[in-house]
Amino acid sequence: MQEISPEELSEQLQNTDEEPLVLDIRHEEDFAEWHIPGSINVDVYDELTEDPEQAKEALSELPEDDQIVTICAAGIVSETATGVLQELDYDAVTLTDGMNGWSRVHRHAEVPADLDGTLIQVARPGKGCLSHVLISDGEAAVFDPSHYLDEYEAILDEYGADLVGVYDTHAHADHVSGAAELADRHGVPYYLHPKDALAIDATPIEDEQTVAVGSLDIEVIHTPGHSEGSVSFDIDGAALITGDTLFHESVGRVELGVEAGIEDSDVEQNAATLYESLQRLLDRPDDALILPAHDPGSPEPPVTATLADVKDGNEDLSRDRDEFVEELASDVPDHPPNFERVKRTNVGQEAVPADELAELELGPNNCAAE
């Protein structure tokens, strides 16, 4: 059975001359919740698992001239779909490991920031995650890395930079952080605010602390609300790494730590705290680039917006305090999958075996308030 790797599919989807038809055969509700942008859904999952012959009628209506890439959650049932399509004389291949494999794909590009150095954004389109690598005078810092560390190692090699520190803006709820492991590999500090480092060995960072990477100064801004230890990083006044505190079109949700059982506060209190944190960020220069830790779509780096543009387009920022608190406390979206375990893992309260990490993270990113 012929397969295509997630990385190869990612390259083909970026090159319109070779773009295949991505066929998702999962149930409609699973597809609606999380899928590869541009893919189509033909819900023949049950037919393929019970009697593949029953799927032929629906699958025979697909375009005949396109290469078809079949996909399911883990690449098992989609192998059966590929076999049926090949029997129908289609050019079909299976995406290796399905949506699980797609979740591993990373892309990176330089951010056009006015800095004495280079800022690289790493996007993980299958999770909507964004992380960043800052390089200046041969030194590098990594912010919010995933646990797929090869991407970051390759960037360090590409730019010939020595890692001097790894930072998390907060204890994430949607994916397992690779920050502590990356720091340990290189023998450098892993920085996390003490309010989120509940049971993990991390070098504490505090509000208004300044750290240096090469010739650049990075100011730590404690911006709690999404989590008690959330911080943002002001890079030389030119860029703000805002984690899950401020997105381009939304703000961080405020109930995840409470519902995961690791915060003593309540949702209304967190919403009020987040409102005050945002006011601190809104005082920064209007031309500073806002670089959040997530993008709700399938991000193609660099994903950037100036603070002025975010102020204009983000409805959450136009609300007064009372309206803001009421909105965030009452309108609770779907939770990220397995967020309790992911959150506990990132604060050091739970250890997840390496072979279970991919499945633990599988699913959409739901860390924005709306």
C-alpha positions in Angstrom: 0.0 0.0 0.0 1.5 3.3 -1.1 1.8 6.0 1.5 2.8 9.7 1.6 4.5 11.3 4.6 2.9 14.2 6.4 6.0 16.4 5.5 5.6 15.5 1.8 1.9 16.3 1.8 2.6 19.6 3.5 5.1 20.5 0.7 2.6 19.5 -1.9 -0.2 21.6 -0.3 2.1 24.6 -0.4 2.8 24.0 -4.1 -0.4 24.5 -6.1 1.1 22.8 -9.1 1.2 19.5 -7.3 -1.8 19.9 -4.9 -3.6 16.6 -4.4 -7.2 16.0 -3.4 -7.1 15.2 0.4 -10.0 12.8 1.2 -11.0 12.6 4.9 -13.1 9.5 5.4 -13.8 10.1 9.1 -17.3 10.7 10.6 -18.7 14.1 9.7 -18.6 15.4 13.3 -14.9 14.5 13.6 -14.1 16.2 10.3 -16.1 19.3 11.4 -14.1 19.5 14.6 -10.6 19.2 13.1 -9.4 18.6 9.6 -6.7 19.7 7.1 -7.8 22.9 5.4 -9.0 22.3 1.8 -9.7 18.6 2.4 -13.1 17.1 1.6 -15.1 14.7 3.7 -16.8 11.5 2.5 -18.1 9.8 5.6 -17.6 6.1 4.7 -15.7 5.2 7.9 -18.3 2.6 9.1 -18.6 1.1 5.6 -14.8 0.7 5.3 -14.6 -1.0 8.7 -17.6 -3.3 8.2 -17.7 -4.1 4.5 -15.4 -2.0 2.2 -17.5 -3.0 -0.8 -20.2 -0.8 0.6 -18.0 2.3 0.3 -17.4 1.9 -3.4 -20.5 3.8 -4.6 -19.7 6.9 -2.6 -16.0 6.8 -3.5 -16.6 6.3 -7.2 -18.0 9.8 -7.4 -14.6 11.5 -6.8 -12.8 13.3 -9.6 -10.8 10.9 -11.7 -7.8 13.1 -12.7 -6.5 14.1 -9.2 -4.1 12.1 -7.0 -6.1 11.3 -3.9 -4.6 11.3 -0.4 -6.8 9.4 2.1 -6.8 10.3 5.7 -8.3 9.2 9.0 -7.3 9.6 12.6 -4.3 7.3 12.6 -3.9 6.1 9.0 -5.4 2.6 9.5 -8.9 2.8 8.1 -7.7 5.2 5.4 -5.4 2.4 4.1 -8.6 0.4 3.4 -10.0 3.5 1.6 -6.8 3.7 -0.5 -7.2 0.0 -1.5 -10.8 0.5 -2.5 -9.9 3.6 -4.6 -7.1 1.7 -6.3 -9.6 -1.1 -7.2 -11.7 1.7 -8.8 -8.6 2.8 -10.8 -7.9 6.0 -8.8 -4.4 7.2 -8.1 -4.6 7.0 -4.3 -2.2 7.0 -1.4 -2.6 7.0 2.3 -1.3 9.8 4.7 1.1 8.0 7.1 -0.4 8.1 10.6 -3.4 10.2 9.5 -4.3 13.3 11.5 -1.8 12.1 14.1 1.0 12.4 11.5 -0.4 15.8 10.3 -0.1 17.0 13.8 3.7 16.5 13.7 4.3 18.8 10.7 6.2 22.1 11.4 7.0 25.0 9.1 9.2 28.0 9.8 9.9 31.5 8.4 11.6 34.7 9.5 9.5 37.3 11.2 9.9 40.8 9.6 10.7 42.5 12.9 13.0 45.5 13.3 15.6 43.8 15.5 19.4 43.6 15.8 19.0 39.9 15.1 16.7 37.3 13.6 13.3 36.2 14.9 12.0 32.9 13.4 8.4 31.7 13.8 7.7 28.0 13.8 4.2 27.0 12.9 2.6 23.7 13.5 -0.4 23.7 11.2 -2.0 20.6 12.4 -2.3 22.0 15.9 -2.5 25.8 15.2 0.6 26.2 17.4 3.2 29.0 17.0 6.6 29.0 18.6 9.6 31.3 18.1 13.4 31.3 17.9 15.3 34.4 18.6 18.9 34.7 17.4 21.4 37.5 18.0 25.2 37.6 17.9 25.4 33.8 17.7 23.1 33.2 20.7 19.6 31.8 20.6 16.5 31.5 22.7 13.5 29.3 22.0 9.9 30.2 23.1 7.1 27.8 23.5 8.6 24.8 21.6 6.6 21.7 20.9 8.0 18.3 22.0 9.1 17.6 18.4 12.5 19.1 18.9 14.2 18.3 15.6 12.7 21.4 14.0 14.4 23.6 16.6 17.7 21.8 16.4 17.7 22.2 12.7 17.1 26.0 13.0 19.9 26.3 15.5 22.2 24.5 13.1 21.0 26.5 10.1 21.9 29.8 11.8 24.9 28.5 13.6 23.6 29.7 17.0 24.2 28.5 20.5 21.1 28.0 22.6 21.3 30.0 25.8 17.7 29.6 27.2 14.3 28.1 26.6 11.1 29.8 27.6 7.5 28.9 28.0 5.0 31.7 28.1 2.8 29.5 30.3 1.9 25.9 31.1 0.1 25.0 27.9 -3.3 23.2 27.8 -3.4 22.0 24.2 0.1 20.5 23.6 2.9 19.0 25.6 5.8 21.4 25.9 9.3 20.4 24.7 11.0 23.3 26.5 12.3 21.4 29.5 13.8 18.6 27.4 15.3 21.0 24.9 16.9 23.0 27.7 18.3 19.8 29.3 19.8 18.6 26.0 21.8 21.8 25.7 22.5 22.3 29.4 20.8 25.7 29.5 18.0 27.1 31.8 14.4 26.4 31.2 12.4 29.5 32.2 8.8 29.4 33.5 7.0 31.6 35.9 6.8 30.1 39.4 2.9 30.2 39.4 2.9 27.7 36.6 6.0 25.7 37.6 4.0 23.8 40.3 6.1 20.6 40.3 8.7 21.1 37.6 12.3 22.1 37.8 12.4 25.5 36.1 14.4 28.7 36.4 11.9 31.3 37.7 11.2 34.5 35.7 9.5 37.5 37.3 7.6 40.6 36.2 9.9 43.3 34.8 12.9 41.1 34.8 15.2 41.6 31.8 17.1 38.8 30.1 19.6 39.1 27.3 20.1 37.1 24.1 23.1 38.4 22.2 22.7 42.2 21.9 18.9 42.1 22.5 17.1 42.7 25.8 13.9 40.8 26.5 11.5 42.2 29.2 9.3 39.8 31.1 5.8 41.0 31.6 3.6 39.0 34.0 0.2 38.7 32.2 -1.9 36.3 34.3 -5.5 35.4 33.5 -5.2 32.6 31.0 -3.0 30.9 33.6 -1.7 32.2 36.8 1.9 32.1 35.5 1.3 33.5 32.0 3.9 35.9 30.8 4.6 37.9 27.7 8.0 38.9 26.3 8.8 42.3 25.0 11.7 41.9 22.6 13.5 45.2 22.3 10.2 47.1 21.9 9.8 45.6 18.4 7.9 42.4 19.1 5.7 41.0 21.8 5.5 37.3 22.3 2.1 37.1 24.0 1.5 33.4 24.5 -2.2 32.7 25.1 -2.8 36.1 26.7 -3.5 38.1 23.5 -4.3 36.7 20.0 -4.9 38.7 16.9 -8.7 38.3 17.0 -9.3 37.0 20.5 -7.8 36.6 24.0 -7.0 33.6 26.1 -9.7 31.6 27.8 -9.8 31.7 31.6 -11.3 28.5 32.9 -8.8 25.8 31.9 -6.6 25.9 35.0 -9.6 26.0 37.3 -11.2 23.0 35.6 -8.0 21.1 35.5 -7.9 21.4 39.3 -4.5 23.2 39.4 -5.8 26.8 40.2 -7.6 28.0 43.4 -9.1 31.0 41.6 -12.4 31.1 39.9 -13.3 32.0 36.3 -14.6 35.5 37.0 -11.5 36.3 39.0 -9.3 35.0 36.2 -11.3 37.1 33.6 -10.8 40.3 35.7 -7.1 39.5 36.0 -6.7 38.9 32.3 -8.4 42.3 31.6 -5.8 44.0 33.7 -3.0 42.1 32.1 -4.2 43.2 28.6 -4.1 46.8 29.6 -0.4 46.5 30.3 0.2 45.1 26.8 -2.0 47.8 25.1 0.4 50.5 26.4 3.3 49.1 24.3 4.3 50.7 21.0 1.6 50.5 18.3 4.1 49.2 15.7 5.2 46.3 17.9 4.4 42.9 16.3 2.1 40.7 18.2 3.2 37.1 18.1 0.8 34.7 20.0 1.4 31.1 20.7 -1.5 29.9 18.6 -3.5 30.7 15.4 -6.9 29.2 15.0 -6.4 28.1 11.4 -3.6 26.2 9.7 -1.0 28.8 10.1 1.5 29.6 7.3 4.4 31.5 9.0 5.0 34.2 9.6 1.7 35.0 11.3 2.0 38.6 12.5 0.0 41.8 13.2 1.0 45.1 14.7 -0.5 46.1 18.0 -2.3 48.9 16.3 -4.0 46.4 13.9 -4.9 44.1 16.8 -6.5 47.0 18.7 -8.6 47.8 15.7 -9.7 44.3 14.9 -10.0 42.5 18.2 -13.5 42.9 19.6 -12.4 41.7 23.1 -10.2 44.7 23.5 -13.1 47.2 23.0 -15.1 45.8 25.9 -15.1 47.6 29.3 -14.1 45.6 32.3 -17.5 44.4 33.4 -18.6 43.4 29.9 -15.2 41.6 29.4 -15.5 39.6 32.6 -19.2 38.7 31.8 -18.4 37.6 28.3 -15.3 35.4 29.1 -16.9 33.8 32.2 -20.2 32.9 30.4 -19.2 32.0 26.9 -17.1 28.8 27.3 -16.0 27.1 24.0 -15.2 23.4 23.6 -12.2 22.4 25.6 -8.9 21.3 24.0 -8.8 17.4 24.0 -7.3 15.9 27.1 -6.5 19.4 28.4 -6.5 18.3 32.1 -3.7 15.7 31.5 -1.8 18.1 29.1 -2.0 20.9 31.7 -0.9 18.6 34.5 2.0 17.3 32.4 3.2 20.8 31.7 3.2 21.9 35.3 5.1 18.7 36.3 2.2 16.9 38.1 2.0 14.0 35.6 4.5 12.1 33.5 3.2 10.8 30.1 5.2 8.1 28.3 6.8 9.4 25.1 4.9 6.9 23.0 1.6 8.3 24.3 2.3 12.0 23.6 1.1 12.1 20.0 -2.2 10.6 20.9 -2.6 12.8 24.0 -2.3 15.9 21.8 -4.5 14.7 18.9 -7.3 17.1 18.1 -7.9 20.8 17.5 -6.5 23.8 19.3 -9.1 25.5 21.5 -7.2 27.9 23.7 -8.8 31.1 22.5 -11.9 32.5 24.3 -14.0 32.6 21.1 
